[in-house]
Amino acid sequence: MSEQQTVTVYLYPKCGTCRDALKSLDRKGVKPDEVVNIFETAPSAERLAEMIVKSGLGIKKFFNTSGEVYKEMQLKDKLPGMSEADMIALLASNGRLIKRPIVYDGERVTVGFKEDEYERVWKGSRE
């Protein structure tokens, strides 16, 4: 039997999509060890960098492009000129900029919620 990974979910509790994601994980038998309110406690720059690498997604997939803060800061225009380190520091500085929910177990990462992706990535991950 393999060692169980710690599953952390970064979410905003009032977000309906985040609540749907938790229900989906529960149906798959995945019980998060830690649920973090991303608005109160954004992941550290180190954790974000780790998740970005493990996700295989580009850093821009971690930005909440439909969020108010993203639009207010005019990041659509600013991001192309920023270094990856600056983008990660920006994400770590304000959880409202981060696309949610993020589910991370040390190896696997999902950003946002799509049922088919959760089915593929998280189904039976705690068996």
Backbone bond lengths (Angstrom), bond angles and torsions (degrees), N, CA, C in turn:
res aa  C-N    CA-C-N  psi(-1)  N-CA   C-N-CA  omega(-1)  CA-C   N-CA-C  phi
1 M - - - 1.458 - - 1.521 109.15 -
2 S 1.330 116.24 131.96 1.464 119.55 -177.21 1.524 110.67 -80.24
3 E 1.319 113.71 155.93 1.461 119.71 178.96 1.525 108.75 -67.61
4 Q 1.309 116.51 137.18 1.457 120.08 -177.88 1.516 110.50 -78.53
5 Q 1.310 115.32 137.57 1.450 121.41 176.88 1.528 109.18 -82.66
6 T 1.309 115.38 153.44 1.453 121.10 172.24 1.517 107.74 -82.51
7 V 1.317 116.88 127.15 1.459 121.14 178.55 1.524 108.68 -101.90
8 T 1.329 115.21 123.59 1.459 122.07 176.97 1.513 108.67 -114.54
9 V 1.330 115.87 134.61 1.458 120.96 176.20 1.523 107.87 -117.52
10 Y 1.324 115.08 122.27 1.464 121.57 174.62 1.520 106.39 -99.95
11 L 1.340 116.12 121.26 1.455 120.13 -175.82 1.520 110.76 -152.55
12 Y 1.325 114.69 173.90 1.459 121.85 170.58 1.525 105.45 -112.79
13 P 1.344 117.78 117.10 1.470 120.93 -172.24 1.527 115.18 -56.02
14 K 1.331 118.70 -28.52 1.465 120.80 -178.17 1.520 112.71 -86.48
15 C 1.323 117.41 -1.16 1.466 122.51 -178.37 1.529 109.75 -83.61
16 G 1.325 116.30 120.83 1.461 120.74 -179.88 1.520 112.96 -61.02
17 T 1.317 116.91 -39.17 1.461 120.42 178.64 1.524 110.40 -63.17
18 C 1.321 116.63 -39.58 1.472 120.81 178.61 1.530 110.38 -64.17
19 R 1.331 116.55 -41.34 1.469 119.95 178.31 1.525 110.37 -65.05
20 D 1.338 116.82 -39.16 1.467 120.63 177.17 1.529 110.29 -62.17
21 A 1.331 116.32 -39.99 1.463 120.68 -179.97 1.529 110.40 -63.36
22 L 1.333 117.22 -42.44 1.471 120.31 178.22 1.524 110.93 -62.33
23 K 1.339 117.07 -41.04 1.464 120.62 178.35 1.525 110.41 -63.22
24 S 1.327 116.26 -40.18 1.463 120.63 179.28 1.526 110.28 -63.52
25 L 1.325 116.57 -44.57 1.468 119.84 178.35 1.524 110.27 -60.96
26 D 1.335 116.26 -42.57 1.460 121.04 -179.33 1.529 110.62 -60.75
27 R 1.332 117.04 -42.18 1.470 121.05 178.67 1.526 110.98 -62.44
28 K 1.312 116.96 -27.42 1.462 121.71 -179.64 1.527 111.87 -90.89
29 G 1.333 116.45 3.18 1.457 120.09 178.68 1.525 113.57 79.10
30 V 1.331 116.47 15.43 1.460 120.38 178.97 1.527 107.88 -95.12
31 K 1.317 115.15 114.37 1.463 121.17 179.16 1.528 108.07 -106.41
32 P 1.329 117.60 109.02 1.465 119.02 -179.41 1.524 111.52 -59.39
33 D 1.326 115.39 137.23 1.457 120.97 175.57 1.527 110.19 -78.73
34 E 1.326 114.43 -26.35 1.459 119.82 -177.43 1.522 108.34 -145.82
35 V 1.339 116.15 131.14 1.459 122.48 174.39 1.524 105.93 -119.22
36 V 1.331 115.96 119.41 1.455 121.72 -173.46 1.525 109.81 -113.73
37 N 1.339 116.22 127.06 1.460 121.26 174.07 1.525 106.76 -72.68
38 I 1.316 116.01 106.03 1.464 121.76 -173.11 1.529 112.01 -64.75
39 F 1.351 117.73 -23.77 1.461 120.21 178.48 1.523 110.79 -73.74
40 E 1.327 116.45 -31.13 1.466 120.66 -179.96 1.525 112.27 -89.25
41 T 1.335 116.51 -36.47 1.463 121.40 -176.53 1.519 109.37 -137.60
42 A 1.320 115.73 93.79 1.466 119.55 177.09 1.521 108.50 -72.36
43 P 1.330 117.28 150.16 1.469 119.13 175.31 1.535 109.55 -60.07
44 S 1.312 116.08 149.60 1.471 120.59 178.39 1.532 109.64 -66.69
45 A 1.316 115.81 162.01 1.466 120.75 177.08 1.525 109.76 -58.40
46 E 1.328 116.90 -39.07 1.466 120.96 -179.81 1.528 110.51 -64.42
47 R 1.332 116.54 -44.94 1.470 120.74 179.96 1.531 109.88 -65.35
48 L 1.330 116.39 -42.13 1.463 119.35 178.86 1.526 111.16 -61.45
49 A 1.317 116.47 -45.33 1.471 120.39 179.84 1.524 110.30 -59.30
50 E 1.328 116.02 -42.33 1.471 121.81 178.83 1.531 110.58 -62.54
51 M 1.350 116.69 -45.71 1.465 120.66 -178.52 1.523 110.96 -66.68
52 I 1.314 117.63 -38.23 1.459 121.11 -179.86 1.527 109.84 -61.89
53 V 1.331 116.52 -46.31 1.466 120.65 179.18 1.526 110.50 -62.40
54 K 1.337 117.10 -48.46 1.476 120.57 -175.66 1.524 112.14 -68.83
55 S 1.332 116.63 -26.98 1.466 119.74 -177.87 1.526 111.79 -72.64
56 G 1.328 116.44 -28.09 1.455 119.60 -174.62 1.522 112.56 75.07
57 L 1.319 115.94 4.24 1.470 121.14 179.37 1.528 108.85 -94.63
58 G 1.279 116.51 157.29 1.460 119.90 173.29 1.514 109.81 -71.80
59 I 1.316 116.15 156.66 1.465 120.62 -178.07 1.528 111.75 -59.61
60 K 1.314 117.69 -30.89 1.464 119.70 -177.10 1.522 111.93 -64.90
61 K 1.340 117.55 -22.94 1.472 121.07 177.41 1.536 111.16 -68.03
62 F 1.327 117.26 -15.59 1.457 120.93 -179.50 1.532 112.30 -88.34
63 F 1.328 117.07 -6.90 1.467 120.01 179.41 1.517 110.79 -88.69
64 N 1.321 115.93 137.48 1.457 123.28 175.49 1.532 106.94 -82.95
65 T 1.322 115.51 83.57 1.460 120.77 -172.80 1.526 113.31 -68.32
66 S 1.322 117.35 -15.88 1.462 119.32 178.67 1.530 112.11 -95.89
67 G 1.326 117.05 -0.29 1.455 120.55 -177.54 1.516 114.11 -78.87
68 E 1.342 114.51 154.98 1.463 120.82 -179.01 1.528 112.24 -61.12
69 V 1.319 117.01 -44.44 1.466 120.55 -175.80 1.534 109.97 -63.73
70 Y 1.323 116.57 -41.83 1.467 121.85 177.72 1.528 109.93 -56.50
71 K 1.340 115.56 -46.38 1.464 120.80 -178.30 1.529 110.92 -69.85
72 E 1.351 116.81 -43.91 1.461 120.52 179.83 1.532 111.70 -59.08
73 M 1.327 115.73 -38.05 1.469 120.57 -178.53 1.531 112.42 -82.85
74 Q 1.332 115.99 -1.25 1.474 122.37 179.68 1.534 111.28 52.91
75 L 1.321 115.28 44.57 1.468 120.18 -175.35 1.518 113.05 -70.71
76 K 1.320 117.68 -23.32 1.466 119.38 177.20 1.529 109.62 -55.70
77 D 1.334 115.82 -38.27 1.471 120.99 -179.31 1.523 112.36 -85.29
78 K 1.344 116.56 -28.88 1.469 119.96 -173.62 1.534 114.46 -87.14
79 L 1.340 116.92 -33.99 1.468 119.89 -174.94 1.528 114.18 -56.99
80 P 1.341 119.16 -42.06 1.473 118.02 -177.63 1.529 113.63 -57.15
81 G 1.319 118.01 -26.68 1.460 120.97 -179.36 1.515 114.48 -93.86
82 M 1.348 116.60 2.23 1.468 120.16 -176.76 1.524 111.30 -98.02
83 S 1.322 115.62 150.49 1.468 119.94 174.26 1.524 108.42 -76.80
84 E 1.331 115.61 161.66 1.466 119.58 178.21 1.525 110.20 -61.45
85 A 1.325 117.17 -40.12 1.473 120.76 179.44 1.525 110.71 -61.14
86 D 1.330 117.54 -40.50 1.470 120.67 178.61 1.525 111.20 -67.84
87 M 1.345 116.36 -37.51 1.471 119.80 178.28 1.534 110.17 -65.11
88 I 1.316 116.35 -42.89 1.467 120.26 179.65 1.527 109.89 -64.03
89 A 1.324 117.26 -43.17 1.471 120.75 178.52 1.531 110.26 -61.43
90 L 1.318 116.79 -39.00 1.463 121.44 178.55 1.530 110.47 -63.84
91 L 1.326 116.83 -46.81 1.469 120.57 177.74 1.524 110.95 -59.60
92 A 1.321 116.95 -44.47 1.469 121.17 -178.38 1.527 111.56 -66.19
93 S 1.325 117.15 -23.71 1.463 120.71 -176.83 1.526 112.97 -81.60
94 N 1.343 117.67 -17.52 1.460 119.63 -176.20 1.527 110.01 -154.19
95 G 1.324 115.92 105.23 1.457 121.70 -178.76 1.516 113.90 -60.45
96 R 1.334 117.47 -20.35 1.465 120.17 178.70 1.524 111.66 -69.26
97 L 1.314 116.80 -16.38 1.462 120.78 178.75 1.528 112.57 -84.00
98 I 1.324 116.61 -11.67 1.463 121.03 -173.02 1.520 111.14 -93.60
99 K 1.326 115.76 131.30 1.469 121.06 175.28 1.518 107.80 -63.85
100 R 1.299 115.48 138.14 1.455 119.58 -175.85 1.523 110.04 -131.66
101 P 1.304 116.86 161.70 1.471 127.62 -8.51 1.530 111.37 -78.23
102 I 1.314 114.39 158.69 1.461 120.53 170.55 1.519 106.26 -113.73
103 V 1.336 116.00 128.55 1.465 121.34 175.70 1.522 106.31 -115.20
104 Y 1.330 115.22 129.98 1.474 120.40 -173.72 1.519 110.19 -142.45
105 D 1.330 115.78 132.24 1.468 119.13 179.69 1.526 112.62 -121.55
106 G 1.322 116.41 17.81 1.459 119.48 -179.35 1.516 112.26 96.27
107 E 1.327 116.33 -22.15 1.463 121.77 178.36 1.527 111.32 -127.04
108 R 1.324 115.12 -49.32 1.461 120.83 -177.21 1.519 110.68 -100.58
109 V 1.330 115.00 146.39 1.468 121.28 -179.42 1.522 108.12 -138.61
110 T 1.328 116.12 134.22 1.459 119.62 167.59 1.526 107.04 -124.48
111 V 1.321 114.72 141.58 1.465 121.72 -179.71 1.515 107.41 -121.66
112 G 1.335 115.71 124.88 1.457 119.41 -173.49 1.527 108.65 81.30
113 F 1.327 115.94 -175.21 1.460 119.43 -178.92 1.514 110.63 -132.85
114 K 1.321 114.88 118.09 1.464 122.64 170.32 1.518 105.31 -134.18
115 E 1.323 116.38 122.57 1.467 121.29 -174.54 1.530 111.60 -55.76
116 D 1.336 117.79 -41.83 1.468 118.48 -178.13 1.531 111.74 -65.26
117 E 1.317 116.65 -35.41 1.466 119.90 177.16 1.530 110.59 -68.53
118 Y 1.335 117.22 -42.24 1.464 120.82 177.69 1.521 110.37 -62.01
119 E 1.337 116.14 -39.19 1.462 120.70 179.07 1.529 109.67 -60.76
120 R 1.310 116.51 -42.91 1.462 121.67 -177.91 1.538 111.56 -72.47
121 V 1.328 116.62 -44.22 1.479 120.15 -171.97 1.519 113.00 -85.31
122 W 1.332 117.15 -41.25 1.474 119.76 -169.44 1.517 114.87 -105.86
123 K 1.315 119.32 -10.87 1.470 119.89 -177.93 1.526 110.48 -59.28
124 G 1.298 115.09 124.73 1.451 120.54 175.65 1.512 114.23 66.53
125 S 1.330 116.85 20.04 1.467 118.29 -176.10 1.522 112.80 -72.85
126 R 1.327 117.60 -9.75 1.462 119.94 -179.87 1.522 112.16 -113.15
127 E 1.320 116.36 10.98 1.475 118.03 -177.23 1.495 111.38 -79.77
